Amino acid sequence: RHSLFFFFVRSVCRASDESSSSNVPPWSNPVLPERIATKKKKNNVRFRQHVNPLARQYQQTTLLPEQWPQSVFTDCSKPLHLDIGCGKGGFLLDLAKVDDSFNYLGLEIRPTVALYAKERICKHNLTGRLDFLGCNANVDLDRILNLYPNLGLVSIQFPDPHFKTQHAKRRVVSANLVNTLAKFMSQSAR
């Protein structure tokens, strides 16, 4: 009986949160920096493992910085290494330190994780060569690659496989994603 009550209260709170910020993509929520700061103070930088990519809030397009990518990358003539589902960004941070022949862009659907990764860029002195965007790759990829069409390398590491047929629609790697990548990748791209 008590668990039913708490379920009801939690669902009402979620509904009110979603309705109050229904026009704002989750990656632009002004509360995000506060949440990250609280986690850091508690030395508890843990994040949700999964989100539902089909939820209405994750179907919105992300807000890109003005004049993106020129406002973020120092040299936009370099090919782009795109990492889809970058998590906290460790792979791209390490790679960007040793190879400066690419600009690096990580896409992450979980808003707090994307912001955490973005905060790590300055700490590693990689401003101008590396960026992280919070977005749903299946929603925003075409728009992002239209703005930075020089795609040289794509990495997708350990995507959630969603083995059950009923959950196949939640997969990151879909026919739509592959077709979008193929549209922007040259013969020499990997």
TIVO-2410 file (N, C-alpha, C; in nm, 3 decimals):
# residues 190
REC num residu      c1      c2      c3 atome chaine
REC   1      R   0.081  -0.120   0.000     N      A
REC   1      R   0.000   0.000   0.000    CA      A
REC   1      R   0.086   0.127   0.000     C      A
REC   2      H   0.191   0.124   0.084     N      A
REC   2      H   0.280   0.241   0.089    CA      A
REC   2      H   0.356   0.257  -0.042     C      A
REC   3      S   0.399   0.145  -0.101     N      A
REC   3      S   0.474   0.156  -0.225    CA      A
REC   3      S   0.387   0.212  -0.338     C      A
REC   4      L   0.259   0.180  -0.337     N      A
REC   4      L   0.167   0.236  -0.436    CA      A
REC   4      L   0.156   0.387  -0.419     C      A
REC   5      F   0.151   0.432  -0.294     N      A
REC   5      F   0.144   0.576  -0.267    CA      A
REC   5      F   0.270   0.646  -0.318     C      A
REC   6      F   0.389   0.590  -0.289     N      A
REC   6      F   0.513   0.652  -0.332    CA      A
REC   6      F   0.526   0.651  -0.483     C      A
REC   7      F   0.477   0.545  -0.546     N      A
REC   7      F   0.477   0.541  -0.692    CA      A
REC   7      F   0.391   0.654  -0.748     C      A
REC   8      F   0.275   0.675  -0.689     N      A
REC   8      F   0.185   0.782  -0.734    CA      A
REC   8      F   0.250   0.919  -0.716     C      A
REC   9      V   0.309   0.944  -0.600     N      A
REC   9      V   0.374   1.073  -0.572    CA      A
REC   9      V   0.489   1.096  -0.670     C      A
REC  10      R   0.570   0.993  -0.692     N      A
REC  10      R   0.683   1.005  -0.783    CA      A
REC  10      R   0.636   1.035  -0.925     C      A
REC  11      S   0.531   0.968  -0.970     N      A
REC  11      S   0.483   0.992  -1.107    CA      A
REC  11      S   0.421   1.130  -1.121     C      A
REC  12      V   0.356   1.180  -1.017     N      A
REC  12      V   0.301   1.316  -1.022    CA      A
REC  12      V   0.414   1.418  -1.028     C      A
REC  13      C   0.520   1.396  -0.950     N      A
REC  13      C   0.634   1.488  -0.953    CA      A
REC  13      C   0.702   1.488  -1.089     C      A
REC  14      R   0.718   1.369  -1.147     N      A
REC  14      R   0.779   1.362  -1.280    CA      A
REC  14      R   0.694   1.434  -1.383     C      A
REC  15      A   0.563   1.414  -1.375     N      A
REC  15      A   0.473   1.479  -1.471    CA      A
REC  15      A   0.482   1.630  -1.460     C      A
REC  16      S   0.491   1.681  -1.338     N      A
REC  16      S   0.500   1.826  -1.321    CA      A
REC  16      S   0.634   1.878  -1.370     C      A
REC  17      D   0.742   1.800  -1.348     N      A
REC  17      D   0.873   1.840  -1.399    CA      A
REC  17      D   0.873   1.845  -1.551     C      A
REC  18      E   0.814   1.742  -1.613     N      A
REC  18      E   0.813   1.737  -1.759    CA      A
REC  18      E   0.728   1.848  -1.818     C      A
REC  19      S   0.614   1.877  -1.755     N      A
REC  19      S   0.527   1.980  -1.812    CA      A
REC  19      S   0.585   2.119  -1.794     C      A
REC  20      S   0.663   2.140  -1.688     N      A
REC  20      S   0.720   2.274  -1.666    CA      A
REC  20      S   0.833   2.303  -1.762     C      A
REC  21      S   0.900   2.198  -1.809     N      A
REC  21      S   1.012   2.222  -1.901    CA      A
REC  21      S   0.992   2.147  -2.031     C      A
REC  22      S   0.867   2.135  -2.076     N      A
REC  22      S   0.839   2.054  -2.195    CA      A
REC  22      S   0.898   2.116  -2.322     C      A
REC  23      N   0.920   2.246  -2.324     N      A
REC  23      N   0.975   2.310  -2.444    CA      A
REC  23      N   1.126   2.318  -2.440     C      A
REC  24      V   1.186   2.286  -2.328     N      A
REC  24      V   1.330   2.293  -2.313    CA      A
REC  24      V   1.388   2.152  -2.325     C      A
REC  25      P   1.482   2.131  -2.417     N      A
REC  25      P   1.544   1.998  -2.425    CA      A
REC  25      P   1.613   1.965  -2.294     C      A
REC  26      P   1.619   1.838  -2.257     N      A
REC  26      P   1.676   1.801  -2.127    CA      A
REC  26      P   1.823   1.842  -2.113     C      A
REC  27      W   1.894   1.859  -2.224     N      A
REC  27      W   2.034   1.896  -2.219    CA      A
REC  27      W   2.053   2.045  -2.191     C      A
REC  28      S   1.945   2.122  -2.198     N      A
REC  28      S   1.952   2.266  -2.173    CA      A
REC  28      S   1.886   2.304  -2.041     C      A
REC  29      N   1.853   2.206  -1.961     N      A
REC  29      N   1.787   2.230  -1.834    CA      A
REC  29      N   1.881   2.310  -1.743     C      A
REC  30      P   1.836   2.425  -1.691     N      A
REC  30      P   1.924   2.509  -1.609    CA      A
REC  30      P   1.963   2.446  -1.475     C      A
REC  31      V   1.898   2.338  -1.435     N      A
REC  31      V   1.927   2.272  -1.307    CA      A
REC  31      V   2.046   2.177  -1.319     C      A
REC  32      L   2.085   2.140  -1.439     N      A
REC  32      L   2.192   2.041  -1.459    CA      A
REC  32      L   2.323   2.077  -1.388     C      A
REC  33      P   2.377   2.197  -1.406     N      A
REC  33      P   2.504   2.228  -1.338    CA      A
REC  33      P   2.495   2.213  -1.186     C      A
REC  34      E   2.379   2.246  -1.133     N      A
REC  34      E   2.356   2.233  -0.989    CA      A
REC  34      E   2.363   2.087  -0.946     C      A
REC  35      R   2.301   2.000  -1.025     N      A
REC  35      R   2.302   1.856  -0.994    CA      A
REC  35      R   2.443   1.800  -0.997     C      A
REC  36      I   2.521   1.839  -1.096     N      A
REC  36      I   2.659   1.791  -1.107    CA      A
REC  36      I   2.742   1.841  -0.988     C      A
REC  37      A   2.726   1.968  -0.954     N      A
REC  37      A   2.802   2.025  -0.842    CA      A
REC  37      A   2.769   1.952  -0.712     C      A
REC  38      T   2.643   1.919  -0.692     N      A
REC  38      T   2.603   1.846  -0.571    CA      A
REC  38      T   2.668   1.708  -0.568     C      A
REC  39      K   2.671   1.640  -0.680     N      A
REC  39      K   2.733   1.507  -0.687    CA      A
REC  39      K   2.882   1.516  -0.657     C      A
REC  40      K   2.948   1.622  -0.709     N      A
REC  40      K   3.091   1.637  -0.687    CA      A
REC  40      K   3.121   1.666  -0.540     C      A
REC  41      K   3.037   1.747  -0.476     N      A
REC  41      K   3.057   1.779  -0.334    CA      A
REC  41      K   3.050   1.654  -0.248     C      A
REC  42      K   2.961   1.565  -0.285     N      A
REC  42      K   2.942   1.441  -0.209    CA      A
REC  42      K   3.041   1.332  -0.251     C      A
REC  43      N   3.132   1.365  -0.344     N      A
REC  43      N   3.222   1.266  -0.403    CA      A
REC  43      N   3.145   1.146  -0.454     C      A
REC  44      N   3.031   1.173  -0.511     N      A
REC  44      N   2.943   1.068  -0.559    CA      A
REC  44      N   2.905   1.098  -0.703     C      A
REC  45      V   3.004   1.092  -0.791     N      A
REC  45      V   2.978   1.126  -0.930    CA      A
REC  45      V   2.931   0.999  -1.002     C      A
REC  46      R   2.808   0.959  -0.970     N      A
REC  46      R   2.746   0.843  -1.034    CA      A
REC  46      R   2.626   0.892  -1.112     C      A
REC  47      F   2.600   0.824  -1.222     N      A
REC  47      F   2.493   0.868  -1.310    CA      A
REC  47      F   2.403   0.750  -1.344     C      A
REC  48      R   2.285   0.783  -1.393     N      A
REC  48      R   2.193   0.680  -1.442    CA      A
REC  48      R   2.262   0.601  -1.552     C      A
REC  49      Q   2.239   0.471  -1.553     N      A
REC  49      Q   2.297   0.388  -1.656    CA      A
REC  49      Q   2.223   0.401  -1.789     C      A
REC  50      H   2.091   0.416  -1.781     N      A
REC  50      H   2.011   0.417  -1.903    CA      A
REC  50      H   1.902   0.523  -1.894     C      A
REC  51      V   1.861   0.571  -2.008     N      A
REC  51      V   1.740   0.652  -2.018    CA      A
REC  51      V   1.659   0.593  -2.132     C      A
REC  52      N   1.533   0.627  -2.137     N      A
REC  52      N   1.448   0.578  -2.244    CA      A
REC  52      N   1.461   0.674  -2.363     C      A
REC  53      P   1.530   0.633  -2.470     N      A
REC  53      P   1.551   0.724  -2.583    CA      A
REC  53      P   1.422   0.759  -2.656     C      A
REC  54      L   1.315   0.685  -2.628     N      A
REC  54      L   1.188   0.713  -2.694    CA      A
REC  54      L   1.101   0.809  -2.615     C      A
REC  55      A   1.145   0.846  -2.495     N      A
REC  55      A   1.068   0.941  -2.414    CA      A
REC  55      A   1.059   1.074  -2.489     C      A
REC  56      R   0.948   1.142  -2.471     N      A
REC  56      R   0.922   1.267  -2.544    CA      A
REC  56      R   1.034   1.368  -2.526     C      A
REC  57      Q   1.088   1.379  -2.405     N      A
REC  57      Q   1.192   1.479  -2.381    CA      A
REC  57      Q   1.320   1.452  -2.462     C      A
REC  58      Y   1.349   1.325  -2.492     N      A
REC  58      Y   1.468   1.292  -2.569    CA      A
REC  58      Y   1.443   1.292  -2.720     C      A
REC  59      Q   1.323   1.324  -2.761     N      A
REC  59      Q   1.292   1.336  -2.903    CA      A
REC  59      Q   1.306   1.480  -2.951     C      A
REC  60      Q   1.340   1.572  -2.860     N      A
REC  60      Q   1.360   1.712  -2.897    CA      A
REC  60      Q   1.501   1.732  -2.952     C      A
REC  61      T   1.515   1.829  -3.039     N      A
REC  61      T   1.649   1.860  -3.090    CA      A
REC  61      T   1.726   1.938  -2.984     C      A
REC  62      T   1.854   1.916  -2.981     N      A
REC  62      T   1.938   1.985  -2.884    CA      A
REC  62      T   1.964   2.128  -2.930     C      A
REC  63      L   1.993   2.214  -2.835     N      A
REC  63      L   2.029   2.352  -2.867    CA      A
REC  63      L   2.180   2.359  -2.885     C      A
REC  64      L   2.224   2.396  -3.002     N      A
REC  64      L   2.367   2.408  -3.030    CA      A
REC  64      L   2.414   2.549  -2.997     C      A
REC  65      P   2.540   2.564  -2.955     N      A
REC  65      P   2.593   2.699  -2.933    CA      A
REC  65      P   2.586   2.780  -3.062     C      A
REC  66      E   2.572   2.909  -3.048     N      A
REC  66      E   2.566   2.996  -3.165    CA      A
REC  66      E   2.693   2.982  -3.248     C      A
REC  67      Q   2.677   2.977  -3.379     N      A
REC  67      Q   2.787   2.961  -3.475    CA      A
REC  67      Q   2.863   2.829  -3.457     C      A
REC  68      W   2.795   2.726  -3.406     N      A
REC  68      W   2.860   2.596  -3.394    CA      A
REC  68      W   2.883   2.540  -3.533     C      A
REC  69      P   2.993   2.486  -3.568     N      A
REC  69      P   3.108   2.441  -3.491    CA      A
REC  69      P   3.223   2.543  -3.483     C      A
REC  70      Q   3.213   2.652  -3.559     N      A
REC  70      Q   3.322   2.750  -3.560    CA      A
REC  70      Q   3.346   2.811  -3.422     C      A
REC  71      S   3.243   2.820  -3.341     N      A
REC  71      S   3.258   2.879  -3.208    CA      A
REC  71      S   3.324   2.782  -3.109     C      A
REC  72      V   3.334   2.656  -3.146     N      A
REC  72      V   3.388   2.555  -3.055    CA      A
REC  72      V   3.525   2.505  -3.099     C      A
REC  73      F   3.539   2.478  -3.229     N      A
REC  73      F   3.664   2.422  -3.280    CA      A
REC  73      F   3.751   2.531  -3.340     C      A
REC  74      T   3.880   2.525  -3.309     N      A
REC  74      T   3.975   2.624  -3.358    CA      A
REC  74      T   3.997   2.611  -3.508     C      A
REC  75      D   4.009   2.488  -3.557     N      A
REC  75      D   4.036   2.462  -3.699    CA      A
REC  75      D   3.931   2.365  -3.753     C      A
REC  76      C   3.829   2.418  -3.817     N      A
REC  76      C   3.719   2.335  -3.869    CA      A
REC  76      C   3.753   2.264  -3.999     C      A
REC  77      S   3.875   2.283  -4.050     N      A
REC  77      S   3.915   2.211  -4.171    CA      A
REC  77      S   3.962   2.068  -4.138     C      A
REC  78      K   3.989   2.042  -4.011     N      A
REC  78      K   4.029   1.907  -3.970    CA      A
REC  78      K   3.910   1.813  -3.978     C      A
REC  79      P   3.935   1.687  -4.011     N      A
REC  79      P   3.824   1.591  -4.011    CA      A
REC  79      P   3.773   1.569  -3.868     C      A
REC  80      L   3.650   1.525  -3.859     N      A
REC  80      L   3.584   1.506  -3.730    CA      A
REC  80      L   3.587   1.359  -3.690     C      A
REC  81      H   3.629   1.334  -3.567     N      A
REC  81      H   3.613   1.201  -3.508    CA      A
REC  81      H   3.489   1.209  -3.420     C      A
REC  82      L   3.387   1.136  -3.457     N      A
REC  82      L   3.258   1.137  -3.388    CA      A
REC  82      L   3.247   1.012  -3.302     C      A
REC  83      D   3.221   1.030  -3.174     N      A
REC  83      D   3.200   0.917  -3.083    CA      A
REC  83      D   3.057   0.922  -3.034     C      A
REC  84      I   2.976   0.826  -3.077     N      A
REC  84      I   2.834   0.823  -3.040    CA      A
REC  84      I   2.818   0.740  -2.913     C      A
REC  85      G   2.756   0.800  -2.813     N      A
REC  85      G   2.741   0.735  -2.683    CA      A
REC  85      G   2.871   0.741  -2.605     C      A
REC  86      C   2.927   0.861  -2.595     N      A
REC  86      C   3.062   0.880  -2.540    CA      A
REC  86      C   3.072   0.866  -2.389     C      A
REC  87      G   2.960   0.863  -2.319     N      A
REC  87      G   2.966   0.852  -2.173    CA      A
REC  87      G   3.034   0.975  -2.113     C      A
REC  88      K   3.123   0.952  -2.018     N      A
REC  88      K   3.192   1.062  -1.951    CA      A
REC  88      K   3.306   1.120  -2.032     C      A
REC  89      G   3.332   1.063  -2.149     N      A
REC  89      G   3.429   1.121  -2.242    CA      A
REC  89      G   3.572   1.077  -2.227     C      A
REC  90      G   3.600   0.980  -2.145     N      A
REC  90      G   3.737   0.937  -2.122    CA      A
REC  90      G   3.811   0.893  -2.247     C      A
REC  91      F   3.744   0.819  -2.334     N      A
REC  91      F   3.807   0.771  -2.458    CA      A
REC  91      F   3.851   0.889  -2.545     C      A
REC  92      L   3.763   0.984  -2.567     N      A
REC  92      L   3.798   1.098  -2.652    CA      A
REC  92      L   3.901   1.189  -2.586     C      A
REC  93      L   3.893   1.204  -2.455     N      A
REC  93      L   3.993   1.287  -2.385    CA      A
REC  93      L   4.133   1.228  -2.405     C      A
REC  94      D   4.147   1.098  -2.386     N      A
REC  94      D   4.277   1.034  -2.403    CA      A
REC  94      D   4.324   1.041  -2.548     C      A
REC  95      L   4.233   1.020  -2.641     N      A
REC  95      L   4.267   1.021  -2.782    CA      A
REC  95      L   4.308   1.161  -2.829     C      A
REC  96      A   4.235   1.262  -2.786     N      A
REC  96      A   4.264   1.400  -2.827    CA      A
REC  96      A   4.400   1.448  -2.775     C      A
REC  97      K   4.446   1.392  -2.665     N      A
REC  97      K   4.576   1.431  -2.610    CA      A
REC  97      K   4.692   1.382  -2.697     C      A
REC  98      V   4.674   1.267  -2.763     N      A
REC  98      V   4.785   1.209  -2.839    CA      A
REC  98      V   4.775   1.230  -2.990     C      A
REC  99      D   4.658   1.263  -3.041     N      A
REC  99      D   4.641   1.278  -3.186    CA      A
REC  99      D   4.569   1.410  -3.215     C      A
REC 100      D   4.642   1.506  -3.270     N      A
REC 100      D   4.580   1.636  -3.299    CA      A
REC 100      D   4.541   1.651  -3.446     C      A
REC 101      S   4.533   1.539  -3.519     N      A
REC 101      S   4.495   1.548  -3.660    CA      A
REC 101      S   4.344   1.553  -3.680     C      A
REC 102      F   4.267   1.535  -3.574     N      A
REC 102      F   4.121   1.538  -3.580    CA      A
REC 102      F   4.066   1.643  -3.483     C      A
REC 103      N   3.944   1.685  -3.508     N      A
REC 103      N   3.862   1.748  -3.405    CA      A
REC 103      N   3.774   1.636  -3.351     C      A
REC 104      Y   3.742   1.642  -3.224     N      A
REC 104      Y   3.670   1.532  -3.159    CA      A
REC 104      Y   3.536   1.581  -3.106     C      A
REC 105      L   3.434   1.501  -3.133     N      A
REC 105      L   3.299   1.534  -3.086    CA      A
REC 105      L   3.235   1.409  -3.027     C      A
REC 106      G   3.193   1.421  -2.902     N      A
REC 106      G   3.123   1.312  -2.835    CA      A
REC 106      G   2.976   1.345  -2.820     C      A
REC 107      L   2.889   1.250  -2.852     N      A
REC 107      L   2.745   1.267  -2.835    CA      A
REC 107      L   2.699   1.174  -2.724     C      A
REC 108      E   2.620   1.228  -2.631     N      A
REC 108      E   2.570   1.150  -2.518    CA      A
REC 108      E   2.426   1.189  -2.491     C      A
REC 109      I   2.340   1.088  -2.470     N      A
REC 109      I   2.197   1.116  -2.449    CA      A
REC 109      I   2.166   1.156  -2.305     C      A
REC 110      R   2.243   1.108  -2.209     N      A
REC 110      R   2.214   1.139  -2.068    CA      A
REC 110      R   2.264   1.280  -2.036     C      A
REC 111      P   2.174   1.371  -2.003     N      A
REC 111      P   2.210   1.513  -1.987    CA      A
REC 111      P   2.320   1.540  -1.884     C      A
REC 112      T   2.310   1.479  -1.766     N      A
REC 112      T   2.411   1.506  -1.663    CA      A
REC 112      T   2.547   1.452  -1.703     C      A
REC 113      V   2.549   1.339  -1.772     N      A
REC 113      V   2.676   1.281  -1.816    CA      A
REC 113      V   2.740   1.368  -1.925     C      A
REC 114      A   2.658   1.418  -2.017     N      A
REC 114      A   2.710   1.506  -2.123    CA      A
REC 114      A   2.771   1.633  -2.064     C      A
REC 115      L   2.705   1.690  -1.965     N      A
REC 115      L   2.757   1.812  -1.902    CA      A
REC 115      L   2.886   1.782  -1.825     C      A
REC 116      Y   2.889   1.670  -1.757     N      A
REC 116      Y   3.009   1.629  -1.683    CA      A
REC 116      Y   3.127   1.615  -1.780     C      A
REC 117      A   3.104   1.550  -1.895     N      A
REC 117      A   3.209   1.533  -1.995    CA      A
REC 117      A   3.256   1.669  -2.047     C      A
REC 118      K   3.161   1.758  -2.073     N      A
REC 118      K   3.195   1.891  -2.125    CA      A
REC 118      K   3.282   1.970  -2.026     C      A
REC 119      E   3.254   1.953  -1.897     N      A
REC 119      E   3.334   2.023  -1.795    CA      A
REC 119      E   3.478   1.973  -1.791     C      A
REC 120      R   3.504   1.854  -1.840     N      A
REC 120      R   3.638   1.795  -1.836    CA      A
REC 120      R   3.729   1.851  -1.945     C      A
REC 121      I   3.674   1.917  -2.046     N      A
REC 121      I   3.754   1.966  -2.159    CA      A
REC 121      I   3.860   2.066  -2.111     C      A
REC 122      C   3.819   2.166  -2.034     N      A
REC 122      C   3.913   2.269  -1.985    CA      A
REC 122      C   4.019   2.209  -1.894     C      A
REC 123      K   3.979   2.117  -1.810     N      A
REC 123      K   4.074   2.057  -1.715    CA      A
REC 123      K   4.187   1.984  -1.787     C      A
REC 124      H   4.161   1.937  -1.908     N      A
REC 124      H   4.261   1.863  -1.984    CA      A
REC 124      H   4.323   1.947  -2.096     C      A
REC 125      N   4.297   2.077  -2.095     N      A
REC 125      N   4.354   2.170  -2.194    CA      A
REC 125      N   4.326   2.127  -2.338     C      A
REC 126      L   4.202   2.091  -2.365     N      A
REC 126      L   4.164   2.047  -2.499    CA      A
REC 126      L   4.059   2.137  -2.563     C      A
REC 127      T   4.046   2.259  -2.511     N      A
REC 127      T   3.953   2.355  -2.568    CA      A
REC 127      T   3.994   2.387  -2.711     C      A
REC 128      G   3.897   2.385  -2.801     N      A
REC 128      G   3.924   2.414  -2.941    CA      A
REC 128      G   3.944   2.290  -3.026     C      A
REC 129      R   3.959   2.173  -2.961     N      A
REC 129      R   3.980   2.048  -3.034    CA      A
REC 129      R   3.879   1.941  -2.999     C      A
REC 130      L   3.806   1.962  -2.890     N      A
REC 130      L   3.715   1.860  -2.839    CA      A
REC 130      L   3.587   1.925  -2.791     C      A
REC 131      D   3.475   1.861  -2.819     N      A
REC 131      D   3.346   1.909  -2.769    CA      A
REC 131      D   3.258   1.789  -2.739     C      A
REC 132      F   3.168   1.808  -2.645     N      A
REC 132      F   3.068   1.708  -2.611    CA      A
REC 132      F   2.931   1.772  -2.623     C      A
REC 133      L   2.840   1.702  -2.685     N      A
REC 133      L   2.703   1.751  -2.698    CA      A
REC 133      L   2.607   1.651  -2.635     C      A
REC 134      G   2.514   1.703  -2.559     N      A
REC 134      G   2.404   1.621  -2.510    CA      A
REC 134      G   2.296   1.619  -2.616     C      A
REC 135      C   2.266   1.502  -2.667     N      A
REC 135      C   2.162   1.490  -2.769    CA      A
REC 135      C   2.126   1.345  -2.790     C      A
REC 136      N   2.018   1.321  -2.861     N      A
REC 136      N   1.980   1.188  -2.905    CA      A
REC 136      N   2.033   1.176  -3.047     C      A
REC 137      A   2.131   1.089  -3.068     N      A
REC 137      A   2.195   1.077  -3.199    CA      A
REC 137      A   2.095   1.045  -3.309     C      A
REC 138      N   1.992   0.968  -3.277     N      A
REC 138      N   1.893   0.933  -3.380    CA      A
REC 138      N   1.803   1.051  -3.416     C      A
REC 139      V   1.806   1.156  -3.337     N      A
REC 139      V   1.726   1.276  -3.366    CA      A
REC 139      V   1.812   1.386  -3.428     C      A
REC 140      D   1.932   1.407  -3.376     N      A
REC 140      D   2.014   1.524  -3.411    CA      A
REC 140      D   2.130   1.501  -3.506     C      A
REC 141      L   2.164   1.378  -3.535     N      A
REC 141      L   2.288   1.352  -3.609    CA      A
REC 141      L   2.290   1.418  -3.747     C      A
REC 142      D   2.183   1.409  -3.821     N      A
REC 142      D   2.180   1.469  -3.955    CA      A
REC 142      D   2.205   1.619  -3.949     C      A
REC 143      R   2.142   1.686  -3.855     N      A
REC 143      R   2.158   1.832  -3.841    CA      A
REC 143      R   2.302   1.867  -3.802     C      A
REC 144      I   2.360   1.790  -3.709     N      A
REC 144      I   2.496   1.816  -3.664    CA      A
REC 144      I   2.595   1.796  -3.778     C      A
REC 145      L   2.579   1.688  -3.854     N      A
REC 145      L   2.673   1.660  -3.962    CA      A
REC 145      L   2.652   1.752  -4.082     C      A
REC 146      N   2.536   1.811  -4.095     N      A
REC 146      N   2.517   1.914  -4.198    CA      A
REC 146      N   2.601   2.037  -4.166     C      A
REC 147      L   2.622   2.063  -4.037     N      A
REC 147      L   2.701   2.179  -3.995    CA      A
REC 147      L   2.851   2.149  -3.997     C      A
REC 148      Y   2.887   2.023  -3.979     N      A
REC 148      Y   3.029   1.982  -3.983    CA      A
REC 148      Y   3.039   1.857  -4.070     C      A
REC 149      P   3.037   1.876  -4.202     N      A
REC 149      P   3.027   1.762  -4.293    CA      A
REC 149      P   3.157   1.683  -4.315     C      A
REC 150      N   3.270   1.729  -4.262     N      A
REC 150      N   3.398   1.662  -4.284    CA      A
REC 150      N   3.417   1.549  -4.182     C      A
REC 151      L   3.343   1.441  -4.201     N      A
REC 151      L   3.343   1.328  -4.107    CA      A
REC 151      L   3.453   1.231  -4.147     C      A
REC 152      G   3.550   1.210  -4.058     N      A
REC 152      G   3.663   1.123  -4.089    CA      A
REC 152      G   3.658   0.988  -4.020     C      A
REC 153      L   3.603   0.984  -3.899     N      A
REC 153      L   3.605   0.861  -3.820    CA      A
REC 153      L   3.484   0.860  -3.727     C      A
REC 154      V   3.419   0.745  -3.715     N      A
REC 154      V   3.306   0.730  -3.624    CA      A
REC 154      V   3.333   0.612  -3.533     C      A
REC 155      S   3.310   0.631  -3.404     N      A
REC 155      S   3.322   0.519  -3.310    CA      A
REC 155      S   3.193   0.509  -3.229     C      A
REC 156      I   3.149   0.386  -3.213     N      A
REC 156      I   3.034   0.355  -3.129    CA      A
REC 156      I   3.077   0.236  -3.045     C      A
REC 157      Q   3.100   0.259  -2.916     N      A
REC 157      Q   3.152   0.153  -2.832    CA      A
REC 157      Q   3.046   0.101  -2.737     C      A
REC 158      F   3.026  -0.028  -2.737     N      A
REC 158      F   2.938  -0.097  -2.643    CA      A
REC 158      F   2.798  -0.039  -2.636     C      A
REC 159      P   2.727  -0.027  -2.749     N      A
REC 159      P   2.589   0.022  -2.741    CA      A
REC 159      P   2.500  -0.082  -2.674     C      A
REC 160      D   2.398  -0.036  -2.607     N      A
REC 160      D   2.303  -0.126  -2.542    CA      A
REC 160      D   2.236  -0.210  -2.650     C      A
REC 161      P   2.250  -0.342  -2.647     N      A
REC 161      P   2.202  -0.423  -2.760    CA      A
REC 161      P   2.050  -0.441  -2.767     C      A
REC 162      H   1.980  -0.428  -2.657     N      A
REC 162      H   1.834  -0.450  -2.655    CA      A
REC 162      H   1.799  -0.575  -2.736     C      A
REC 163      F   1.831  -0.690  -2.680     N      A
REC 163      F   1.814  -0.817  -2.749    CA      A
REC 163      F   1.669  -0.849  -2.784     C      A
REC 164      K   1.577  -0.814  -2.698     N      A
REC 164      K   1.438  -0.850  -2.722    CA      A
REC 164      K   1.383  -0.772  -2.841     C      A
REC 165      T   1.305  -0.840  -2.921     N      A
REC 165      T   1.246  -0.780  -3.041    CA      A
REC 165      T   1.161  -0.659  -3.007     C      A
REC 166      Q   1.089  -0.666  -2.896     N      A
REC 166      Q   1.001  -0.556  -2.858    CA      A
REC 166      Q   1.079  -0.430  -2.819     C      A
REC 167      H   1.207  -0.445  -2.787     N      A
REC 167      H   1.288  -0.329  -2.749    CA      A
REC 167      H   1.385  -0.286  -2.859     C      A
REC 168      A   1.378  -0.348  -2.974     N      A
REC 168      A   1.470  -0.314  -3.084    CA      A
REC 168      A   1.461  -0.167  -3.123     C      A
REC 169      K   1.346  -0.108  -3.106     N      A
REC 169      K   1.327   0.034  -3.142    CA      A
REC 169      K   1.409   0.128  -3.054     C      A
REC 170      R   1.463   0.078  -2.943     N      A
REC 170      R   1.544   0.160  -2.852    CA      A
REC 170      R   1.694   0.154  -2.886     C      A
REC 171      R   1.732   0.074  -2.980     N      A
REC 171      R   1.874   0.059  -3.015    CA      A
REC 171      R   1.931   0.190  -3.070     C      A
REC 172      V   2.054   0.218  -3.034     N      A
REC 172      V   2.123   0.336  -3.087    CA      A
REC 172      V   2.156   0.312  -3.233     C      A
REC 173      V   2.212   0.196  -3.261     N      A
REC 173      V   2.250   0.164  -3.399    CA      A
REC 173      V   2.126   0.113  -3.470     C      A
REC 174      S   2.072   0.199  -3.553     N      A
REC 174      S   1.951   0.167  -3.629    CA      A
REC 174      S   1.979   0.192  -3.777     C      A
REC 175      A   1.888   0.149  -3.860     N      A
REC 175      A   1.904   0.172  -4.004    CA      A
REC 175      A   1.911   0.322  -4.033     C      A
REC 176      N   1.832   0.400  -3.962     N      A
REC 176      N   1.832   0.545  -3.981    CA      A
REC 176      N   1.970   0.605  -3.948     C      A
REC 177      L   2.030   0.562  -3.836     N      A
REC 177      L   2.160   0.613  -3.796    CA      A
REC 177      L   2.267   0.574  -3.898     C      A
REC 178      V   2.266   0.450  -3.941     N      A
REC 178      V   2.365   0.403  -4.039    CA      A
REC 178      V   2.350   0.478  -4.171     C      A
REC 179      N   2.228   0.500  -4.215     N      A
REC 179      N   2.205   0.575  -4.339    CA      A
REC 179      N   2.253   0.719  -4.328     C      A
REC 180      T   2.231   0.780  -4.213     N      A
REC 180      T   2.278   0.917  -4.191    CA      A
REC 180      T   2.430   0.922  -4.194     C      A
REC 181      L   2.496   0.827  -4.128     N      A
REC 181      L   2.642   0.823  -4.130    CA      A
REC 181      L   2.694   0.800  -4.271     C      A
REC 182      A   2.632   0.709  -4.344     N      A
REC 182      A   2.675   0.680  -4.481    CA      A
REC 182      A   2.662   0.802  -4.571     C      A
REC 183      K   2.562   0.882  -4.545     N      A
REC 183      K   2.538   1.003  -4.625    CA      A
REC 183      K   2.654   1.102  -4.612     C      A
REC 184      F   2.718   1.106  -4.495     N      A
REC 184      F   2.823   1.206  -4.470    CA      A
REC 184      F   2.964   1.150  -4.473     C      A
REC 185      M   2.980   1.019  -4.478     N      A
REC 185      M   3.115   0.960  -4.475    CA      A
REC 185      M   3.168   0.945  -4.617     C      A
REC 186      S   3.291   0.988  -4.636     N      A
REC 186      S   3.356   0.970  -4.766    CA      A
REC 186      S   3.410   0.828  -4.774     C      A
REC 187      Q   3.464   0.792  -4.891     N      A
REC 187      Q   3.519   0.656  -4.910    CA      A
REC 187      Q   3.636   0.632  -4.815     C      A
REC 188      S   3.710   0.735  -4.779     N      A
REC 188      S   3.828   0.717  -4.693    CA      A
REC 188      S   3.796   0.720  -4.545     C      A
REC 189      A   3.674   0.754  -4.511     N      A
REC 189      A   3.635   0.761  -4.369    CA      A
REC 189      A   3.626   0.621  -4.310     C      A
REC 190      R   3.646   0.614  -4.179     N      A
REC 190      R   3.640   0.485  -4.109    CA      A
REC 190      R   3.531   0.489  -4.004     C      A
***
